[in-house]
């Protein structure tokens, strides 16, 4: 059973909505919404699924900080909120889960010394419990955990004599315990970005605004057995689609996907597959892209099913206060990486999505 979990951000109805998905026939069915009535000031921000599929964890912003809420996944895919949630004193930036343990990682952007904090929480049916507070080298933004769980990768802003810059920092994470820094890799664009790691733990990609802030650059790294990184000097990608905003790596095949939203000269959303060599990190020319939507379509997030046969995209359409939205399920052909329309459901205004 595949279920996509969408963060619904309609102004008067915040919730996490399970959507049951099938391939043959291609269909989406909305299940019962999980509202969080005890937290009226929590505005949904991001959502992730635990490694074993037993919990959905929501990151939400509040007036003075952020709240992290865990939901148990019922047998039918619906959700039940766990009793104990946690809060951060300042705005949290991103969330990730351990691939083998019931651990949740949250990066926080605060003030003063609080700027450099990552929180690690354990998760069970009672909710979330703080297990570790980590002081990072720079101000952390995005975080991803290697598939073997032994390394955490964080994009951080650091101060240099030339001003604020960005680096990709690797930390040891043996047995889920955040450890010391094992490597720091300045990002050539000077900007932070979204991190994606392939399922074999051999390649890491960062999609980041370029140094001129006029478009996007895709950086490619190979991962050594000890978790350290080597940047691929020539990734093989002649040009990153200039306004790509989202990246996802297929969970079983060596394809990465870039999503480009509508822009001047581009009237639709386009998702483009790029094959890559997992040994070298070299990216090949793009395969055929898949397009949908129109100028009013605003894609916010995309996520693969665990099996890799479906790609879910969270879209809002139009602008507030009259915006609508949908979850689009796109079928994936594993051998060629090609995409084709599966189904969509239009009862939501989703901001993020994850899938089992």
Secondary structure, DSSP 4 states (H G I P E B T S, - for coil): -EEEEEEEEETTEEEEEEEEEEETTEEEEEEEEEE-TT-TT-EEEEEEE-TTSSEEEEEEE-SSSEEEEEEEEPTTS-EEE-SB-EEESSEEEEEEE-SSSSEEEEEEE-SGGGGSEEEEEEEETTEEEEEEEEE-SSEEEEEEE-TTSSEEEEEEEEEETTEEEEEEEEEE-GGG----EEEEEE-TTSS-EEEEE-TTSSEEEEEEE-TTSSSEEEEEEEE-TTS-EEE-SS-S-S---TTEEEEEE-SSSSEEEEEE--BTTB-SEEEEEEEE-TTT-PEEEE---EEE--TTEEEEEEEE-TTSSEEEEEEEES-TTS-EEEEEEEEE-TTT--EEEEEEE-S--EEEEEE-
